[in-house]
Amino acid sequence: MVLALVLVGLASAASGAATICSVQDILVDPAFRKAGAGRALLEAVKKRCEHLRQLVLITDNQSGQRAFCQGLGFTEGPDIRPEPARVFAQFR
């Protein structure tokens, strides 16, 4: 019997282990999108970082990103209450 492993996706996060976890990548093979792979990856990161005060995820502006993030409990910077959060990024 031959067992074949297929990489469906990956998540990358960085943390100083004190207050903030920054999710840097959630990448899913297009063939497995809309099947829960991205959600499962992000839930695994959230569980590992549940003791931290902030979980930060910065994405590009592709359609579906906002709905995906909000569906996982994230709030976009200007929508955070009681006052908006500032999110800064620099792309080169």
C-alpha positions, -999 to +999 in steps of 0.1 A: +000+000+000+013+035-009+003+063+014+003+097-002+003+129+019-011+161+004-003+195+019-037+212+021-026+244+037-005+260+064-006+287+090+023+307+102+022+328+134+047+346+156+045+355+192+067+368+220+045+346+242+036+375+265+007+395+249+003+393+211+002+366+185+005+378+149-009+354+123+013+359+093+000+334+068-030+312+063-025+295+029-049+269+015-046+250-017-074+264-040-088+229-044-095+228-006-109+263-001-145+266+012-140+231+028-130+243+063-093+240+059-085+276+066-109+277+095-093+246+110-058+261+107-068+294+123-087+276+151-055+257+158-035+289+161-062+305+183-061+275+206-024+276+209-025+314+216-056+315+238-036+328+268-025+359+249-044+392+250-043+399+213-045+379+182-037+399+151-043+389+115-035+412+085-048+401+051-048+414+016-080+429+002-092+399-018-129+393-018-140+370+010-112+380+034-135+402+056-162+375+058-137+348+066-120+368+094-153+380+109-167+345+108-137+335+130-144+362+155-120+389+142-131+426+140-116+450+115-096+478+130-120+507+123-150+486+136-134+477+171-154+492+200-155+510+223-130+528+201-113+518+168-079+501+168-051+514+147-036+488+124-005+497+106+013+478+078+041+485+054+044+465+022+075+467+000 
